[in-house]
Amino acid sequence: MLTMKIESVAETLSQAYIQCLLKGGGALDIKSERAKPASWIPDNVWLNIIATSQTVLMLRDLPDSVARNDQLWKHWYDEDAPEQAKIPEYDDRLNLFEKLLVVRSIREDRALLSVQTYISSTLGQRFIDSRPLNLRETEEDANFRTPLVALLSRGADVTGIIMDLAKKKKVQVSSISLGQGQEPAARKLMSAGMANGSWGMLQNCHL
C-alpha cells in the first residue's frame, strides 16, 4: 500500500489500477457478463479478466485474447511460476504494474510474489527484505517520550528478548496486561518509569 500511495501521489499510478488490484472482478456478476470461453477458467478468474480489460487500456481485448488462444493461456495458467513467465501476447506492451494485474487476475495465488517484484523495482530491494529485530539498536532510539510499540503476529512474543536486554542493561522492568479497569495501574506504572528510569511494558494494548 505504501508503494502504491507514493506512486499515486506522484501521479504515476491511477486509482483505477489500485482498485483493480484490490477488488478484481468482485463487483461483477457471472450471469450478467460474457460467457467464459473455456471450462478450465474458473468463474472468478473470468470476472477478474473482464474487470482488468475494463480498467487497463492495453488489455481492453484481454477476454478476446483468452478466447482466441485459450490453450496458450491455459499453458501460462498452469505454470508453476507464471509471474516469471512471459504473458501471452502482451508481455512486451505492459508495464510492471499492469503485469501484476494480469497475474492477480488469473493466478491470484501468485499475486504476492508479483507484488514483491513491483515493490522491489519501485522502491528498492531493502523494502521487501525481512530483517530480524535488533532490540538493542531499536531501544537506543527510545526515551521517556518515545515508546517502542511492537505489533505482533499470532504466536509471536517479544517479552523474552525485552527481559534479556533489561537484564544486560541492569534495568528494572514492570509489566501489566491491559484490560477493563487497568488504566489507573498502567498510568501509575508509566509515571514510575518516567521518574526513576525503569521500563514499563504494557501488554495487550488493543484491549
C-alpha positions as a Markdown table, in Angstrom:
| # | Residue | x | y | z |
|---|---|---|---|---|
| 1 | Met | 0.0 | 0.0 | 0.0 |
| 2 | Leu | 2.9 | 2.4 | 0.8 |
| 3 | Thr | 4.4 | 1.9 | -2.7 |
| 4 | Met | 1.0 | 2.5 | -4.4 |
| 5 | Lys | 0.4 | 5.6 | -2.3 |
| 6 | Ile | 3.8 | 7.0 | -3.3 |
| 7 | Glu | 3.1 | 6.4 | -7.0 |
| 8 | Ser | -0.4 | 7.7 | -6.6 |
| 9 | Val | 0.8 | 11.0 | -5.1 |
| 10 | Ala | 3.4 | 11.2 | -7.8 |
| 11 | Glu | 0.6 | 10.7 | -10.4 |
| 12 | Thr | 2.4 | 7.7 | -11.9 |
| 13 | Leu | -0.3 | 5.2 | -10.8 |
| 14 | Ser | -4.0 | 5.7 | -11.2 |
| 15 | Gln | -6.7 | 5.0 | -8.6 |
| 16 | Ala | -8.4 | 2.7 | -11.2 |
| 17 | Tyr | -5.4 | 0.5 | -11.3 |
| 18 | Ile | -5.2 | 0.3 | -7.5 |
| 19 | Gln | -8.9 | -0.6 | -7.2 |
| 20 | Cys | -8.5 | -3.2 | -9.8 |
| 21 | Leu | -5.7 | -4.8 | -7.8 |
| 22 | Leu | -7.6 | -4.7 | -4.6 |
| 23 | Lys | -11.1 | -5.8 | -5.9 |
| 24 | Gly | -10.5 | -7.6 | -9.2 |
| 25 | Gly | -13.9 | -8.7 | -10.6 |
| 26 | Gly | -15.5 | -9.0 | -7.2 |
| 27 | Ala | -18.3 | -6.5 | -8.1 |
| 28 | Leu | -19.3 | -8.3 | -11.4 |
| 29 | Asp | -21.9 | -11.0 | -11.8 |
| 30 | Ile | -21.0 | -14.1 | -13.8 |
| 31 | Lys | -24.6 | -14.3 | -15.1 |
| 32 | Ser | -24.5 | -10.8 | -16.4 |
| 33 | Glu | -21.2 | -10.9 | -18.2 |
| 34 | Arg | -20.0 | -12.5 | -21.4 |
| 35 | Ala | -19.7 | -16.3 | -21.1 |
| 36 | Lys | -16.3 | -17.7 | -20.4 |
| 37 | Pro | -14.8 | -19.4 | -23.5 |
| 38 | Ala | -13.3 | -22.5 | -21.8 |
| 39 | Ser | -14.1 | -24.8 | -19.0 |
| 40 | Trp | -10.7 | -24.6 | -17.4 |
| 41 | Ile | -11.3 | -20.9 | -16.5 |
| 42 | Pro | -12.8 | -20.6 | -13.0 |
| 43 | Asp | -15.7 | -18.1 | -12.8 |
| 44 | Asn | -13.8 | -15.7 | -10.5 |
| 45 | Val | -10.9 | -15.7 | -12.9 |
| 46 | Trp | -13.1 | -14.8 | -15.8 |
| 47 | Leu | -14.7 | -12.0 | -13.9 |
| 48 | Asn | -11.2 | -10.7 | -13.0 |
| 49 | Ile | -10.2 | -10.9 | -16.7 |
| 50 | Ile | -13.2 | -8.8 | -17.6 |
| 51 | Ala | -12.6 | -6.2 | -14.9 |
| 52 | Thr | -8.9 | -5.9 | -15.9 |
| 53 | Ser | -9.9 | -5.4 | -19.5 |
| 54 | Gln | -12.2 | -2.6 | -18.5 |
| 55 | Thr | -9.5 | -0.9 | -16.5 |
| 56 | Val | -6.3 | -1.2 | -18.5 |
| 57 | Leu | -6.5 | 0.2 | -22.0 |
| 58 | Met | -3.7 | -2.0 | -23.2 |
| 59 | Leu | -5.6 | -5.0 | -22.0 |
| 60 | Arg | -9.0 | -4.0 | -23.4 |
| 61 | Asp | -9.1 | -7.1 | -25.6 |
| 62 | Leu | -7.9 | -9.5 | -23.0 |
| 63 | Pro | -11.1 | -11.5 | -23.0 |
| 64 | Asp | -10.8 | -11.9 | -26.8 |
| 65 | Ser | -7.2 | -12.9 | -26.5 |
| 66 | Val | -8.1 | -15.6 | -23.9 |
| 67 | Ala | -10.9 | -16.9 | -26.1 |
| 68 | Arg | -8.8 | -16.8 | -29.2 |
| 69 | Asn | -5.7 | -18.5 | -27.7 |
| 70 | Asp | -7.2 | -20.4 | -24.8 |
| 71 | Gln | -4.6 | -23.2 | -25.0 |
| 72 | Leu | -1.8 | -20.7 | -24.9 |
| 73 | Trp | -3.3 | -19.0 | -21.9 |
| 74 | Lys | -4.0 | -22.4 | -20.2 |
| 75 | His | -0.3 | -23.2 | -20.5 |
| 76 | Trp | 0.5 | -19.9 | -18.8 |
| 77 | Tyr | -2.2 | -20.5 | -16.2 |
| 78 | Asp | -0.7 | -24.0 | -15.4 |
| 79 | Glu | 2.8 | -22.6 | -15.0 |
| 80 | Asp | 4.3 | -23.2 | -11.5 |
| 81 | Ala | 5.6 | -19.6 | -11.5 |
| 82 | Pro | 3.5 | -17.7 | -14.1 |
| 83 | Glu | 4.8 | -14.4 | -12.7 |
| 84 | Gln | 8.2 | -15.3 | -14.1 |
| 85 | Ala | 6.9 | -16.4 | -17.5 |
| 86 | Lys | 6.1 | -14.1 | -20.4 |
| 87 | Ile | 2.4 | -13.1 | -20.5 |
| 88 | Pro | 0.9 | -14.4 | -23.8 |
| 89 | Glu | 0.5 | -11.7 | -26.5 |
| 90 | Tyr | 1.1 | -8.8 | -24.1 |
| 91 | Asp | 4.4 | -9.1 | -22.3 |
| 92 | Asp | 6.3 | -6.5 | -24.3 |
| 93 | Arg | 3.5 | -4.0 | -24.1 |
| 94 | Leu | 2.8 | -3.9 | -20.3 |
| 95 | Asn | 4.5 | -2.1 | -17.5 |
| 96 | Leu | 5.3 | -3.8 | -14.3 |
| 97 | Phe | 2.0 | -2.9 | -12.5 |
| 98 | Glu | -0.1 | -4.0 | -15.5 |
| 99 | Lys | 1.7 | -7.3 | -15.5 |
| 100 | Leu | 0.9 | -7.6 | -11.8 |
| 101 | Leu | -2.8 | -7.0 | -12.6 |
| 102 | Val | -2.7 | -9.9 | -15.1 |
| 103 | Val | -1.1 | -12.2 | -12.5 |
| 104 | Arg | -3.6 | -11.1 | -9.9 |
| 105 | Ser | -6.5 | -11.6 | -12.3 |
| 106 | Ile | -5.6 | -15.1 | -13.5 |
| 107 | Arg | -3.3 | -16.6 | -10.8 |
| 108 | Glu | -4.2 | -14.8 | -7.7 |
| 109 | Asp | -2.2 | -17.3 | -5.6 |
| 110 | Arg | 1.0 | -15.9 | -7.2 |
| 111 | Ala | 0.0 | -12.2 | -6.8 |
| 112 | Leu | 2.0 | -11.7 | -3.6 |
| 113 | Leu | 5.2 | -12.6 | -5.4 |
| 114 | Ser | 4.4 | -10.2 | -8.2 |
| 115 | Val | 3.7 | -7.5 | -5.6 |
| 116 | Gln | 7.2 | -8.1 | -4.1 |
| 117 | Thr | 8.7 | -7.6 | -7.6 |
| 118 | Tyr | 6.8 | -4.4 | -8.0 |
| 119 | Ile | 7.9 | -3.1 | -4.6 |
| 120 | Ser | 11.5 | -4.1 | -5.2 |
| 121 | Ser | 11.6 | -2.4 | -8.6 |
| 122 | Thr | 9.8 | 0.7 | -7.4 |
| 123 | Leu | 11.3 | 1.4 | -4.0 |
| 124 | Gly | 14.3 | -1.0 | -3.8 |
| 125 | Gln | 15.1 | -4.5 | -2.6 |
| 126 | Arg | 15.6 | -3.4 | 1.0 |
| 127 | Phe | 11.8 | -2.7 | 1.3 |
| 128 | Ile | 11.0 | -6.3 | 0.9 |
| 129 | Asp | 13.9 | -7.9 | 2.8 |
| 130 | Ser | 12.9 | -9.3 | 6.1 |
| 131 | Arg | 15.4 | -8.2 | 8.8 |
| 132 | Pro | 15.4 | -9.7 | 12.3 |
| 133 | Leu | 14.7 | -7.3 | 15.1 |
| 134 | Asn | 17.8 | -5.9 | 16.8 |
| 135 | Leu | 16.2 | -4.7 | 20.1 |
| 136 | Arg | 19.4 | -3.1 | 21.4 |
| 137 | Glu | 19.7 | -0.8 | 18.3 |
| 138 | Thr | 15.9 | -0.1 | 18.5 |
| 139 | Glu | 16.0 | 0.7 | 22.2 |
| 140 | Glu | 18.6 | 3.4 | 21.6 |
| 141 | Asp | 16.0 | 5.4 | 19.7 |
| 142 | Ala | 13.5 | 5.3 | 22.5 |
| 143 | Asn | 13.2 | 7.6 | 25.5 |
| 144 | Phe | 10.5 | 8.5 | 28.1 |
| 145 | Arg | 8.6 | 10.4 | 25.4 |
| 146 | Thr | 9.2 | 7.9 | 22.5 |
| 147 | Pro | 8.0 | 4.4 | 23.4 |
| 148 | Leu | 8.6 | 1.2 | 21.5 |
| 149 | Val | 5.5 | -0.3 | 20.0 |
| 150 | Ala | 5.5 | -4.0 | 19.0 |
| 151 | Leu | 2.8 | -5.2 | 16.6 |
| 152 | Leu | 2.8 | -8.9 | 16.9 |
| 153 | Ser | 1.6 | -11.7 | 14.7 |
| 154 | Arg | -0.2 | -14.7 | 16.2 |
| 155 | Gly | 2.2 | -16.7 | 18.3 |
| 156 | Ala | 4.9 | -14.1 | 18.5 |
| 157 | Asp | 6.2 | -12.8 | 21.8 |
| 158 | Val | 8.9 | -10.3 | 22.4 |
| 159 | Thr | 8.7 | -10.4 | 26.2 |
| 160 | Gly | 11.8 | -12.7 | 26.4 |
| 161 | Ile | 14.1 | -10.5 | 24.4 |
| 162 | Ile | 13.0 | -7.4 | 26.3 |
| 163 | Met | 13.7 | -9.1 | 29.6 |
| 164 | Asp | 17.1 | -10.3 | 28.4 |
| 165 | Leu | 18.1 | -6.8 | 27.3 |
| 166 | Ala | 16.8 | -5.3 | 30.5 |
| 167 | Lys | 18.9 | -7.7 | 32.5 |
| 168 | Lys | 22.0 | -6.9 | 30.5 |
| 169 | Lys | 21.4 | -3.2 | 31.0 |
| 170 | Lys | 20.5 | -3.7 | 34.7 |
| 171 | Val | 17.1 | -2.0 | 34.2 |
| 172 | Gln | 14.1 | -2.9 | 36.2 |
| 173 | Val | 11.0 | -3.9 | 34.1 |
| 174 | Ser | 7.4 | -3.7 | 35.3 |
| 175 | Ser | 4.7 | -5.1 | 33.1 |
| 176 | Ile | 0.9 | -5.0 | 33.1 |
| 177 | Ser | -1.6 | -6.7 | 30.9 |
| 178 | Leu | -4.2 | -4.2 | 29.9 |
| 179 | Gly | -7.9 | -4.7 | 30.0 |
| 180 | Gln | -11.0 | -3.3 | 31.7 |
| 181 | Gly | -10.2 | -1.2 | 34.8 |
| 182 | Gln | -6.4 | -1.4 | 34.3 |
| 183 | Glu | -5.9 | 2.2 | 33.1 |
| 184 | Pro | -5.1 | 3.7 | 36.6 |
| 185 | Ala | -2.5 | 0.9 | 37.2 |
| 186 | Ala | -1.0 | 1.5 | 33.8 |
| 187 | Arg | -0.7 | 5.2 | 34.3 |
| 188 | Lys | 1.0 | 4.6 | 37.7 |
| 189 | Leu | 3.5 | 2.2 | 36.1 |
| 190 | Met | 4.4 | 4.7 | 33.3 |
| 191 | Ser | 4.7 | 7.6 | 35.8 |
| 192 | Ala | 7.1 | 5.5 | 37.9 |
| 193 | Gly | 9.2 | 4.7 | 34.8 |
| 194 | Met | 9.5 | 8.3 | 33.9 |
| 195 | Ala | 10.5 | 9.2 | 37.4 |
| 196 | Asn | 13.1 | 6.5 | 38.1 |
| 197 | Gly | 14.2 | 5.3 | 34.6 |
| 198 | Ser | 12.7 | 1.8 | 34.9 |
| 199 | Trp | 10.9 | 0.3 | 31.9 |
| 200 | Gly | 7.2 | -0.1 | 31.8 |
| 201 | Met | 5.8 | -2.9 | 29.5 |
| 202 | Leu | 2.1 | -2.6 | 28.6 |
| 203 | Gln | 0.8 | -5.8 | 27.0 |
| 204 | Asn | -2.5 | -6.4 | 25.1 |
| 205 | Cys | -2.8 | -2.7 | 24.3 |
| 206 | His | -5.6 | -3.5 | 21.9 |
| 207 | Leu | -7.8 | -4.2 | 25.0 |
